Amino acid sequence: MSKEHFIKTNNYQTPESQSRALLDVLSLGTPAYFGTRFMSMLFGNRKLALANKFDTHTWARRSMDIFRLLESCGGKSVSYTHLTLPTTPYV
């Protein structure tokens, strides 16, 4: 998987030109396409984890795959700002 697959900036917005997946459009607004694809990804991830092949790079790549799936089903990221570690305790 190339590095172009990942977000390289500190903030991100879904492009206005992002189109929906054809099968999502054909599912007529139901969650059928998303649910099927998501479960397929989930079981694929489980298979890798059970085989002890789910490393940090694979986790990051698969997370981006799910993010892209959400976008292909009409989900929009309107403002993503890189989170920084706090300088003071939360509690």
Residue, then its C-alpha position, 0 to 999 in steps of 0.5 A: m500500500s502506498k503512502e498516498h493512502f494515508i492523510k499527510t496533513n494536520n487537517y483533512q476534509t472530505p473532497e467535494s468531488q468524492s463520489r459514492a460507491l455504485l453499490d451504495v447508491l444501488s442499495l437505495g439508502t439502506p446500510a446493506y452495502f456499508g454493513t456487508r463491506f464493513m463486516s468483510m473488513l472486520f473478519g479479514n482483520r480478525k483473520l490477520a490478528l489470529a495469524n499474528k500478522f496484524d502489526t501497526h502498519t497493517w492496523a493503520r492501513r486497515s483503519m484508512d480502508i474503513f475511513r475511505l469506506l465511510e467516505s464512499c458511502g456518503g460520510k463526510s469529514v468536515s474538519y479533522t485536526h491533528l490531536t496533540l498530547p496534553t501538557t497537563p493531566y486530564v484528571 
